[in-house]
Each structure stands twice: as C-alpha cells, then as structure tokens.
Amino acid sequence: MRTSVESSPRRALQKMLRAVDTAPPDRQMDLQAAVARAAAAAGVSVEDLRAYAFGPREYAFNGLLGCVVQQRSRITGALVGLYQAEQAGMDAEAGRWSTVCEAHGSCVNHATLAAARAHLPDPTMWCEACRSTCEN
C-alpha cells in the first residue's frame, strides 16, 4: 500500500532523471546511457519517460476527463466537482482550475488548485441556484 505521494512511480522517475541531469560531467554520459538502455528495454523512448515524469498530470476522477475530485456538499447536498479546466474542455482563460456545481451547471475558475479546493465545500459562494435554494 502506498503511504505517500512521494513514493509514486512518477516521483521516483523524476528523482532518477534529476539525479542523471545533475550528475558530475564524468558520470553523466554513463548514467544517460543506462537510462537509454532501460527505456529501450521497456519499449519506450527517453523522451517519453521525461514527458511522463515531468509533463502535466492527467486527471480522470470517476472517469470524467479533467476531473480531480467530486464530492457532495454538506451545505446544499449538491454534487460538486473540481476540474483541471483545459483537460475538461472548459475555458481556462479565467483560471486553470474550475469548481463546478454538477446539479446546476454553474462553475467558477481559480488560478490555483488550493483556491479551487477552498471553494469546493460551499457552492453557495459561486452557484446562484444553490444560494437561492439555501435562502428558502
């Protein structure tokens, strides 16, 4: 059982590739050759390994493209979701992350994942339909 995000294969690959990149020049060529052999044995290119290790994370919670998480709001009872806007096909111009009221279709964008997570529990702050439901 994985106990932390730090032990994920992606993180391990990142650490290994960074170690190769920051190795002393006299060792770097040997390490790069070892990575190339390992990649070839796995049937992928070194560029594919680097893209996997350092590329953008892909989200698909509940099978929904771009969905980071969904949860039911304790305040309104509505299902709300947090999405990486671009991956979900939403407009990311106003912010990379979107909180969405799945019940009413309202959404708001945020610049950071932390800000989006902070807005997730209370959709009355950004969903007009949830706000009017709670006022009644």
BALOBA-1460 file (C-alpha; in Angstrom, 3 decimals):
// residues 136
<rec num="1" residu="m" x="0.000" y="0.000" z="0.000"/>
<rec num="2" residu="r" x="1.355" y="3.421" z="-0.965"/>
<rec num="3" residu="t" x="1.583" y="5.652" z="2.083"/>
<rec num="4" residu="s" x="2.586" y="8.882" z="0.411"/>
<rec num="5" residu="v" x="2.563" y="10.601" z="-2.928"/>
<rec num="6" residu="e" x="6.353" y="10.769" z="-2.704"/>
<rec num="7" residu="s" x="6.610" y="7.010" z="-3.283"/>
<rec num="8" residu="s" x="4.738" y="7.048" z="-6.599"/>
<rec num="9" residu="p" x="6.453" y="5.719" z="-9.734"/>
<rec num="10" residu="r" x="6.229" y="9.165" z="-11.313"/>
<rec num="11" residu="r" x="8.074" y="10.774" z="-8.382"/>
<rec num="12" residu="a" x="10.718" y="8.029" z="-8.401"/>
<rec num="13" residu="l" x="11.285" y="8.568" z="-12.117"/>
<rec num="14" residu="q" x="11.536" y="12.338" z="-11.579"/>
<rec num="15" residu="k" x="14.165" y="11.860" z="-8.867"/>
<rec num="16" residu="m" x="16.154" y="9.448" z="-11.016"/>
<rec num="17" residu="l" x="16.131" y="11.719" z="-14.086"/>
<rec num="18" residu="r" x="17.073" y="14.752" z="-11.987"/>
<rec num="19" residu="a" x="19.964" y="12.775" z="-10.499"/>
<rec num="20" residu="v" x="21.166" y="11.945" z="-14.017"/>
<rec num="21" residu="d" x="20.842" y="15.590" z="-15.102"/>
<rec num="22" residu="t" x="22.761" y="16.907" z="-12.076"/>
<rec num="23" residu="a" x="25.439" y="14.209" z="-12.007"/>
<rec num="24" residu="p" x="29.064" y="15.246" z="-12.423"/>
<rec num="25" residu="p" x="30.046" y="15.511" z="-16.098"/>
<rec num="26" residu="d" x="32.338" y="12.491" z="-15.899"/>
<rec num="27" residu="r" x="29.408" y="10.268" z="-14.758"/>
<rec num="28" residu="q" x="26.589" y="11.870" z="-16.709"/>
<rec num="29" residu="m" x="27.227" y="10.101" z="-20.029"/>
<rec num="30" residu="d" x="27.278" y="6.671" z="-18.372"/>
<rec num="31" residu="l" x="24.055" y="7.414" z="-16.486"/>
<rec num="32" residu="q" x="22.323" y="8.726" z="-19.626"/>
<rec num="33" residu="a" x="23.342" y="5.557" z="-21.466"/>
<rec num="34" residu="a" x="21.905" y="3.441" z="-18.624"/>
<rec num="35" residu="v" x="18.618" y="5.353" z="-18.795"/>
<rec num="36" residu="a" x="18.527" y="4.883" z="-22.580"/>
<rec num="37" residu="r" x="19.068" y="1.104" z="-22.158"/>
<rec num="38" residu="a" x="16.338" y="0.888" z="-19.515"/>
<rec num="39" residu="a" x="13.923" y="2.869" z="-21.690"/>
<rec num="40" residu="a" x="14.675" y="0.652" z="-24.703"/>
<rec num="41" residu="a" x="14.128" y="-2.476" z="-22.602"/>
<rec num="42" residu="a" x="10.752" y="-1.066" z="-21.538"/>
<rec num="43" residu="g" x="9.881" y="-0.285" z="-25.147"/>
<rec num="44" residu="v" x="9.712" y="3.496" z="-24.733"/>
<rec num="45" residu="s" x="11.978" y="6.376" z="-25.597"/>
<rec num="46" residu="v" x="13.850" y="8.528" z="-23.098"/>
<rec num="47" residu="e" x="11.748" y="11.471" z="-24.319"/>
<rec num="48" residu="d" x="8.571" y="9.526" z="-23.435"/>
<rec num="49" residu="l" x="9.959" y="8.846" z="-19.967"/>
<rec num="50" residu="r" x="10.733" y="12.533" z="-19.486"/>
<rec num="51" residu="a" x="7.288" y="13.527" z="-20.752"/>
<rec num="52" residu="y" x="5.677" y="11.124" z="-18.281"/>
<rec num="53" residu="a" x="7.860" y="12.231" z="-15.370"/>
<rec num="54" residu="f" x="7.731" y="15.989" z="-15.903"/>
<rec num="55" residu="g" x="4.671" y="16.502" z="-18.102"/>
<rec num="56" residu="p" x="1.295" y="17.711" z="-16.903"/>
<rec num="57" residu="r" x="-0.699" y="15.330" z="-14.765"/>
<rec num="58" residu="e" x="-3.847" y="13.950" z="-16.335"/>
<rec num="59" residu="y" x="-6.975" y="13.824" z="-14.197"/>
<rec num="60" residu="a" x="-9.951" y="11.485" z="-14.704"/>
<rec num="61" residu="f" x="-11.771" y="11.012" z="-11.374"/>
<rec num="62" residu="n" x="-14.943" y="8.921" z="-11.822"/>
<rec num="63" residu="g" x="-13.968" y="8.527" z="-15.483"/>
<rec num="64" residu="l" x="-14.543" y="12.247" z="-16.166"/>
<rec num="65" residu="l" x="-11.786" y="13.835" z="-18.233"/>
<rec num="66" residu="g" x="-10.081" y="16.598" z="-16.256"/>
<rec num="67" residu="c" x="-11.942" y="15.806" z="-13.013"/>
<rec num="68" residu="v" x="-9.714" y="15.995" z="-9.934"/>
<rec num="69" residu="v" x="-12.418" y="15.125" z="-7.393"/>
<rec num="70" residu="q" x="-16.181" y="15.158" z="-6.863"/>
<rec num="71" residu="q" x="-17.966" y="15.394" z="-3.546"/>
<rec num="72" residu="r" x="-21.389" y="16.110" z="-2.131"/>
<rec num="73" residu="s" x="-21.685" y="19.495" z="-0.433"/>
<rec num="74" residu="r" x="-22.743" y="19.204" z="3.206"/>
<rec num="75" residu="i" x="-24.293" y="22.657" z="2.968"/>
<rec num="76" residu="t" x="-26.534" y="22.180" z="-0.084"/>
<rec num="77" residu="g" x="-26.441" y="18.454" z="-0.781"/>
<rec num="78" residu="a" x="-25.451" y="19.169" z="-4.388"/>
<rec num="79" residu="l" x="-22.698" y="17.200" z="-6.116"/>
<rec num="80" residu="v" x="-19.739" y="19.486" z="-6.834"/>
<rec num="81" residu="g" x="-16.595" y="18.799" z="-8.818"/>
<rec num="82" residu="l" x="-13.121" y="20.182" z="-9.174"/>
<rec num="83" residu="y" x="-11.646" y="20.125" z="-12.691"/>
<rec num="84" residu="q" x="-8.433" y="20.998" z="-14.477"/>
<rec num="85" residu="a" x="-10.227" y="23.310" z="-16.911"/>
<rec num="86" residu="e" x="-8.194" y="22.731" z="-20.058"/>
<rec num="87" residu="q" x="-8.271" y="18.929" z="-19.732"/>
<rec num="88" residu="a" x="-12.028" y="19.029" z="-19.169"/>
<rec num="89" residu="g" x="-12.579" y="21.156" z="-22.282"/>
<rec num="90" residu="m" x="-13.574" y="24.231" z="-20.268"/>
<rec num="91" residu="d" x="-12.377" y="27.774" z="-20.787"/>
<rec num="92" residu="a" x="-9.115" y="28.065" z="-18.861"/>
<rec num="93" residu="e" x="-8.567" y="31.748" z="-19.638"/>
<rec num="94" residu="a" x="-10.023" y="32.865" z="-16.294"/>
<rec num="95" residu="g" x="-8.047" y="30.253" z="-14.342"/>
<rec num="96" residu="r" x="-6.562" y="26.813" z="-14.698"/>
<rec num="97" residu="w" x="-8.873" y="25.157" z="-12.123"/>
<rec num="98" residu="s" x="-12.695" y="25.104" z="-12.093"/>
<rec num="99" residu="t" x="-15.202" y="24.275" z="-9.408"/>
<rec num="100" residu="v" x="-18.462" y="23.034" z="-10.899"/>
<rec num="101" residu="c" x="-21.910" y="22.539" z="-9.373"/>
<rec num="102" residu="e" x="-22.861" y="19.318" z="-11.139"/>
<rec num="103" residu="a" x="-26.518" y="19.789" z="-10.171"/>
<rec num="104" residu="h" x="-26.918" y="23.255" z="-11.697"/>
<rec num="105" residu="g" x="-24.041" y="23.556" z="-14.168"/>
<rec num="106" residu="s" x="-22.577" y="26.648" z="-12.524"/>
<rec num="107" residu="c" x="-18.811" y="26.960" z="-12.495"/>
<rec num="108" residu="v" x="-16.101" y="29.358" z="-11.423"/>
<rec num="109" residu="n" x="-12.420" y="29.367" z="-12.339"/>
<rec num="110" residu="h" x="-9.467" y="29.764" z="-9.990"/>
<rec num="111" residu="a" x="-5.790" y="30.480" z="-10.556"/>
<rec num="112" residu="t" x="-4.590" y="27.837" z="-8.085"/>
<rec num="113" residu="l" x="-5.631" y="24.349" z="-7.094"/>
<rec num="114" residu="a" x="-5.667" y="25.430" z="-3.437"/>
<rec num="115" residu="a" x="-8.165" y="28.218" z="-4.169"/>
<rec num="116" residu="a" x="-10.379" y="25.818" z="-6.106"/>
<rec num="117" residu="r" x="-10.308" y="23.293" z="-3.249"/>
<rec num="118" residu="a" x="-11.265" y="26.058" z="-0.806"/>
<rec num="119" residu="h" x="-14.394" y="26.865" z="-2.851"/>
<rec num="120" residu="l" x="-15.480" y="23.240" z="-3.264"/>
<rec num="121" residu="p" x="-17.302" y="22.661" z="0.069"/>
<rec num="122" residu="d" x="-19.662" y="25.668" z="-0.204"/>
<rec num="123" residu="p" x="-21.228" y="26.131" z="-3.650"/>
<rec num="124" residu="t" x="-23.478" y="28.898" z="-2.298"/>
<rec num="125" residu="m" x="-20.472" y="31.218" z="-2.735"/>
<rec num="126" residu="w" x="-20.460" y="30.749" z="-6.529"/>
<rec num="127" residu="c" x="-23.657" y="28.918" z="-7.612"/>
<rec num="128" residu="e" x="-26.717" y="31.180" z="-7.773"/>
<rec num="129" residu="a" x="-29.158" y="28.225" z="-7.785"/>
<rec num="130" residu="c" x="-27.576" y="26.699" z="-4.655"/>
<rec num="131" residu="r" x="-27.607" y="30.088" z="-2.947"/>
<rec num="132" residu="s" x="-31.321" y="30.605" z="-3.662"/>
<rec num="133" residu="t" x="-32.108" y="27.048" z="-2.519"/>
<rec num="134" residu="c" x="-30.419" y="27.645" z="0.842"/>
<rec num="135" residu="e" x="-32.153" y="31.013" z="1.344"/>
<rec num="136" residu="n" x="-35.615" y="29.405" z="1.112"/>
